Amino acid sequence: MTERFPARMHDVTDETRAIVDLVLEYSRQRLLAVDTPLDKPLPPAELRRLTGRTITDDGIGARKAVGVFEHILAPSCISTDDPRYLSFIPSAPSKAAAAFDVVVSASALYGGSWLEGAGAVHAENEVLRWLSDEFGLPASAGGAFVQGGTLGNLSALVAARETAREVARERGDAQPDRWRVVCSVEAHSSIASAARVMDVEVVAVPVGDDGVLRGDAVRAALDEHGRSVFAVVATAGSTNFGIVDDLASVAAVTQEAGVWLHVDGAYGLAAVLSPRSRHRFAGVEHADSVIVDPHKWLFAPFDACALIYREPRLGRQAHTQHAEYLDHLTETEDWSPSDYAVHLTRRPRGLPLWFSLATYGTDVYRDAITRSIELAERIADEIDRRPGFALVRRPQLGVVVFEREGWERADYGRWSSDLLERQHAFVTPSSHAGRTNARFAILNPRTTFEDLTGILDTMS
Ligand SMILES: *Cc1c(COP(=O)(O)O)cnc(C)c1O
């Protein structure tokens, strides 16, 4: 018997069947639950006390471990799919997408190479194709699903810099002392993070009161920094406000200057799908690279970012890893997602979105996004009307930012903690131009107008 022992974790036995049943039953209940609480974090010492030691020489057994998860760990994690989760950017995976994530995990799929994962990669590529068409990118565009927008932005910017280096080499130009990336001051923090990793400089261009980056401001930055600029990043839906940069005028400038245009649409670019907001993204068709996070407004579970290059060849040149044991993969023309980003091993994280799109069709996605935009407009009107409240900016997409007149930072903080403490809602304060504010990020199709007015009522 002892020889069989090491395979205890892998053989299909009564024990295995019991574990799988337990886990699938838990998953089934969570997926179909209609009354999942919002929940909230506990301090580390409290969690230590409640769970005790769970990792031991002999194991505590699946039943006990699932119990610890169900009764202690899960309730100490905020349910990001709660309709009154309105902080940061919420997550609202469709039931089909969330359920299919279980299948992805169960199927031992490797999504890094065509050789190993052709079927999965084919389906992911169909999703990327569909998105590319929506953005108006050429038929040759393509890329890969990566872990998140931060990694998508980094990967795109690395490809942009490698391309700029190559161009400089071909021209016989000297390489600049310092490479620079131009973006708006309201660009996402992950651009600065990518720049730190790449050891390049960020040129943060100021924007007007409306928060929109336009071509003339980009042109001024390019005039000042010349060939040291390897990319311009335009934001298609800023995280704090949901503001879309003027992509068309920015693209006109980058095209004229021959500079790579990256569009960071992690949160907002999904709204290209809605007839209500499609016009805001005019110009995205000129991007050299774009990202959009399905785990945000495309209703996929964590974590997935669709990274698409106009010329995938440039992504591949920048990112393919070479090693003796990999040559078998890399010396082919096969489409291997590993080649397009800063990653190698990957789960085919685009499959939950593929399954959900295949299941429901694309129209309901358009409707769900339109609904959030309409709800954001409606609650913005309500805030405008309510005495004591002031909108900071008119919403373009699903983010509504407002102030409670007379409140200081500490007031917002207390109010927000109290909302979570009472399990009413999860709304964290934000700030703009040094002033604290409150912010609704509306994306979950189950969020109602009454949910939002109910929260406003708590601020009186
Ligand atoms: C969320 C977001 C990111 C970062 O994406 P992650 O998936 O959190 O890494 C980048 N840019 C914008 C505009 C975002 O909203």
The ligand as a MOL file (V3000), in Angstrom:
LIG
                    3D

  0  0  0     0  0            999 V3000
M  V30 BEGIN CTAB
M  V30 COUNTS 15 15 0 0 0
M  V30 BEGIN ATOM
M  V30 1 C -8.0840 48.7620 -13.6430 0
M  V30 2 C -7.2630 49.5530 -14.5590 0
M  V30 3 C -5.9450 49.1990 -14.8490 0
M  V30 4 C -5.2440 48.0710 -14.1530 0
M  V30 5 O -5.8430 46.8500 -14.4210 0
M  V30 6 P -5.6480 45.6120 -13.4360 0
M  V30 7 O -6.4330 44.5490 -14.0920 0
M  V30 8 O -6.2110 46.0440 -12.1060 0
M  V30 9 O -4.1880 45.3350 -13.3520 0
M  V30 10 C -5.2580 49.9280 -15.7920 0
M  V30 11 N -5.8340 50.9730 -16.3970 0
M  V30 12 C -7.0970 51.3670 -16.1400 0
M  V30 13 C -7.6680 52.5450 -16.8590 0
M  V30 14 C -7.8460 50.6660 -15.2000 0
M  V30 15 O -9.1020 51.0550 -14.9240 0
M  V30 END ATOM
M  V30 BEGIN BOND
M  V30 1 1 1 2
M  V30 2 1 2 3
M  V30 3 2 2 14
M  V30 4 1 3 4
M  V30 5 2 3 10
M  V30 6 1 4 5
M  V30 7 1 5 6
M  V30 8 2 6 7
M  V30 9 1 6 8
M  V30 10 1 6 9
M  V30 11 1 10 11
M  V30 12 2 11 12
M  V30 13 1 12 13
M  V30 14 1 12 14
M  V30 15 1 14 15
M  V30 END BOND
M  V30 END CTAB
M  END
